[in-house]
Amino acid sequence: MSLSYNDTVLSLLIFSPLVAALVAGFIRSENGLRWFTLLVTAALAVFSLPLYSRFDPSTADFQFLINSEWIPALKIRYAIGIDGISLLLVLLTTLIMPLCVLASWRYITTRVREFMICLLVMETAMVGVFCALDFILFFVFWEAMLIPMALLIGVWGGPRKVYASLKFFVYTMSGSVFLLVAIIALYVQVDSWSIPEMMGRPYSEGFQRWVFLAFFISFAIKVPMFPFHTWLPAAHVEAPTAGSVLLASILLKMGTYGFVRFALPITPAAVQFFTPAIMWLSVIAIVYGGFTALAQTDLKKLVAYSSVAHMGFATLGIFALNKAGLEGAVLVMINHGITTGALFIVVGIIYERLHTRELDKTAGMGRNMPIFATFAGVFALSSLAFPGTNSFIGEFLVLAGGFQVSKSMMLFVVPGVVLAAAYMLRMLQRVAYGGTRNPDHSGVKDLCFREIATLTPLLVFVFWIGLHPAPFMRVMETSVQKVLQQAQAGAPVAATPPVAVLP
Amino acid sequence: MSWVVPSLWLIPVLPAVAAGVIALAPRRCRRFASGAAIGSMGVSLVLSLVAFMHTVGLVSRGAESRQVFNFTWFQFGDKVLPLGWVLDPLSAVMLVMVCFVGLLIFIYSLGYMAHDDNFTRFFCFLALFAGAMLGVVIANSLLLLFICWELVGLTSYLLIGFWFHRPTAAAAARKAFITTRVGDMAFLIGMVWLYAGTGTLLFYDAGKGCLETTAIHSLVMRATGVGMAASTGISLLIFLGAVGKSGQLPLHVWLPDAMEGPTPVSALIHAATMVAAGVFLVARVYPLMAVTAPEAAPPAIQAPAVAVAGQTERAGESHGATSQSHEGQHGGAPVSTALKVVTWTGVLTALFAASIAVAQTDIKRILAYSTVSQLGFMMMGLGAGGVAVGMFHLITHAFFKALLFMGAGSVIHGCHEEQDIRRMGGLKAFMPVTYMTYAVGMMALSGVPLLFSGFWSKDEILHAVQAWPVSSLPFVLGLAAALLTAFYMTRQMAYVFFGPCRLKHSASHGTHSKRAESTPHESPRVMTVPLIILAVFAVLLGFFGTPVWPWFQSFLEGRAARIDAGRLFTVGTLGLIGLSTLVVFGGIYAGWRLYGRRPPRKAEAADPLEAIYPEGYAVLRNKYYIDELYDLSVVRVTHWCGRMSDWLDQTLWAGAVRLVSFGFVALSWLSRLFDEYVVNAGFDQGCRKLITGGSGFSRLQTGRVRHYLGMLALGFVVLVLVMLWRWRP
């Protein structure tokens, strides 16, 4: 086996954080730990960049493949590889990680070593999930993620951390159980754990529906889709900044990624059957998330509910089952990772200074923190899908895709989009600008260099994707096409051809 | 001059780049900031003039006057999303107007904002606004237009909330953003629909654009679920965007509140340019708005006659017409539903806002309602008369309304931040230049005949609605609005510039108390010179659109104009001129009689109109209670929904989750009991009791999760077994 970049990159990305976690166990000084983790994650981010240039966007096949035996007795293999969709998500993960370390620099003061180890283990699991091509391998990473995340919430969280951590763990865990059932059922049919081999098989329609439902419960909890979203606000509110960022930026994407990677190609007939219901659930999520966000006074809860609404766009686009919708959905996933991650960092910055996240008590910070206000303003605008920022293109494509399916449904989305403006401006107005009746924050310092360095990369991506999305669209192109083909070709007689425009 | 069109992008980009540079500059670089903004705007103005002359040249040569430049933004699937810009008479005229008025207002701001701490930030926002607005103007793609459109809305938000430490300003900014966003979302949906229907968002693309015959043809033939053509549905949705931006009923509520921003902002954004963007949008997509399907003919049999009013000149019988056709403007072509809606919205807004303006006392709010009313006139002109009619009023209005707002700013500045007209008076003597220029603006707005531009452009609109084949009511209502316009402007003039000065008695509050004791003063030269320039244009512009020499109208339609004095002396034209003259002087006379002859001595004195008819005055003063109505309905309902869904989340959904988990816990307890008392029955029970006795409670705590997970595992095994059995290979 040669040791070229292409052959080793994914494995290195997956396992070097784990090795680093072991090393971190022997580092004594707290600052040393911080620098060590930062360097490791930053190095991995840099190391992952050539993935983009070496990736061949002209083919939908999985690339950077490794397929070797792992547990021969059970036919489980160590199979990893990425396509255009997972490429973007892997890059998102490696980019977010160093920012998480930076965001926790001062925030985490107790058990720094354990915290950094948790972060590193998280990276292993997250990259692993996006790369795995063997279902058991996938499931191992999928479950492995839960433990460090639950610890992040349960150890370094807020006052109700144990409750939130337990709720997060049990809720998502019970979703995973269904996933495992589906995996085993598929194995029995295919006699292989290989994900690509499970795609496009002529399963019976009844079987597909049951498998899809199992997928659905598992992924819908992860996304989270309405009405499976209640664990999210609780987890976000209690989690430390880095936990919230990872949760919002990466973990939620696993749900939508699961739909794209498994549900659409493996159970196309069932997808055709359930699509209308899921689209309506997405629309409800968009509007409901917007309304609920409007009623929040806790900044983290506000952002958490806005997540529910944004992820509604992602699922809406996925189940529109057309090119505009699916490409928009993938873009929404990336955008949400950038924007909501940034918003949680912003909230974390507020919390570090004032030790509160109550909207009224945080008001008026902008007067003494102009740089902070500018950053917060840009990310708020991005969150409300302002044209020229990243979210706009994603949501525009999703709307365009959804419109081809049902015009009336899109009309129901509109209030959700207006609500996004309402709750984001409400937040921005209070936090950044605020009136005179608010408490005096004159002692509060503006962003330091570390905080600016944390937010700037995200700011760059907000505008990069917003103004020049072509490089991001280019790599996902053929992969999306293939997923759509699988979702449609596999559909038997029951499926109607996609209607371009309804009369 | 072939470089003109490909480099048209420089016009919006220069101010935008200036904005970026200013944003990075430190706060104390005031001269640099203003210099960069004004300089970039000046260069843009020069480029606009070049582009304008280029277009004039093309038109006079009779060549194709529309030139486009398109490029690909990004690709998705096999589709490309192109953007582009267009230079045609419409965008050329708008470019020059925006750059010119913008430049004057930038210069004026030097004086007006001289004492503000955030001077650099102000110029940064102004330049950004100019860039975005110019982007709206040259966009050849609905998507690019929308992007710039939203950016314009953002700068408007930032500038209304410029003095964000005032709670009213912050609230007004948010109200503006959200209200216009309601319209914008309709616009977005309309755009998505248009894209789904035609596969392109370019306006003009060598026959493939969405405003060109093929695309429109296909849209008009396509029926929607509710029985209207797709073109109508799309037009109405896009029009809703224009309604939001241009402050038409029922989304007008944000515009008067927007006067919380600095006065140059009110002049530039909320009078001259941004609010006109809605009118411009309607003008831009006019071919789509105006298209009508052939009636009562099965589409499969009869080919559609795609008739675009304002572009086809066909005389003929109008069905159900009550008035004669006017110079073949749009004789027999049936009026599309979208244009009917545009006209009616415009008419109602014009009258409604004018009546509110009668009873306001804030000098800027009067002008704001006047703006709403005049925008209604423009919509009316677009709907009934076509692009040229509406656009002519847009251009003339931009000049005289900018003049009036800057005059008002000068008055406010001179009176030490006093905005209540009841506390002014007699300023004629103190501020002669402001007074003279304001008078010009007032006469242009009221439509004093022959000499002032407002007269010609408003007359054109009245002319068009008079000939409107659908209904004659808009003509009557339009005349009434014109009467009210003259009335409220005379009232304002009388209050502000005539009578005794009421300033000293009441202006001793606020932060400026020291200076407020002094008398009002004339503004510095940097503010008055732009006023004079604008005043000159407020007069001159009218002569480009008279019936004798309708240069403007011909130019927009891409034709060379001819002088034809005969057109003035037709019965219809002369009669209307006479009628509107009568109306204007009627309004001015009424205003002068009520307010000018016996001016109120004290600021606290009741308004003469209030004395005559207090109930009606109260309704007008409170703007027909629309704000209160919205507050009670939309705002309350939204917040109620928010609380409701929050409550649902905390009780219903969380409750459901809790119920499920309790179910599992109950099951696990059952299994534990089963374990202990059935399976383990008799097996050292006593011993077990002894152990559990003391630590029962803690066992319950730890046992819960363990049992719960145990049950999960059990259920999982059962499921796997079921599935294995059900689909055995």
Interface residues (C-beta under 8 A of the other chain):
Chain A: L166 V170 Y171 M173 S174 V177 F178 L180 V181 I184 A185 V188 Q189 D191 S204 F207 W210 P227 H229 T230 W231 P233 Y288 F291 T292 A293 L294 A295 Q296 K323 A324 E327 G366 R367 L381 F386 P387 G388 F392 I393 F396 L397 L399 A400 F403 Q404 K407 S408 M410 L411 V414 V417 V418 L419 A421 A422 L425 R426 Q429 Y433 G434 G435 T436 R437 H468 P469 A470 M473 R474 E477 V480 Q481 A500 V501 P503
Chain B: W73 F74 Q75 F76 G77 K79 L143 F146 I147 W149 E150 L151 L154 Y157 G161 F164 H165 R166 P167 A170 A173 R174 F177 I178 R181 V182 M185 A186 L188 I189 V192 W193 Y195 A196 G197 R222 A223 T224 G225 T638 H639 C641 G642 R643 M644 S645 D646 D649 W653 A654 A656 V657 S661 V705 Y708 L709 L712 G715 F716 L719 V720 M723 L724 W727 R728 P729
